[in-house]
Amino acid sequence: MSFNRDEMLIMPAVDIKNGKCVQLVQGQPGSEMVEIENPENVALHWENEGAKNIHVIDLDGTIDGKTSLPIIKKILKEVSVPIQLGGGIRSIEYAKELLDLNIERLIIGTMGIENPKSIEELSEEYGSDRIMISLDSKDNKVVIKGWQEKIDKSPVELSNEFKEHGAGSILFTNVDVEGLLGGFYTDPVIELKNSVDLPIVYSGGITTIEDIKKLNKSGVEGVVIGSALYKDKIDLKEALKYQKRQI
């Protein structure tokens, strides 16, 4: 599913850790504010609520270097809407294995930043629409390896480099506000949106319907909502009303 510039896809997050669907505070292990058994049933629930796309993150892969491949396969079997998947994709071989499972869009972070040629190879073989680069930002610098290591470049500086390497879209996560349920900063989103001609999906700190409205006006093509859905701060059906671009 290519992004439609006239829409802002609303994507519920299903983060997998130790076989459960979880929500962490700023990605820190042990900070679980939500733990639900059977992530595949959670994904199906969001599809039944109207989601057109599910955002799945394998935190085991991101944090521990293991993978939750059996659960990923269960989710793919259970739901019929497209899946956008990231987390712990550290080799081209594993990336290809996931893309061959019919993952709609693969989110590449650390591997792509350390080895941009991997993005080129994957986009050439599978099409750039299926390859998304993850630019996670802390203090306006990109962080990698499960947000544990900072590099000396901003998301804006890296964004155009990855367009040249064949990435078809960007996942921009503001780690400063992620999981805190305190809202988000508009300026970094708009700055990135204005700097690169690629679809951008935003994640981090989205807490209210007002946040959804602001993001719709910013022009981003997608929004990932996690903790706010699980803590009943946002009703998905209400949020879905803002998938159509507001004038």
Buried (B, 14 or more C-beta within 10 A) or exposed (E): EEBEEEBBBBBBBBBBBEEBBBBBBBBEBEEBBBEBEBBBBBBBBBBEBBBBBBBBBBBBBBBBEEBBBEBBEBBBEBBEBBBBBBBBBBEBEBBBBBBEEEBBBBBBBBBBBEBBEBBBBBBEEBEBBBBBBBBBBBEBBBBBBBBEEBBEBBBBBBBEBBBEBBBBBBBBBBBBBBBBBEBBEEEBBBBBBEBBEBBBBBBBBBBBBEBBBBBBBBBBBBBBBBBBBBEEBBEBEEBBBBBEBEE
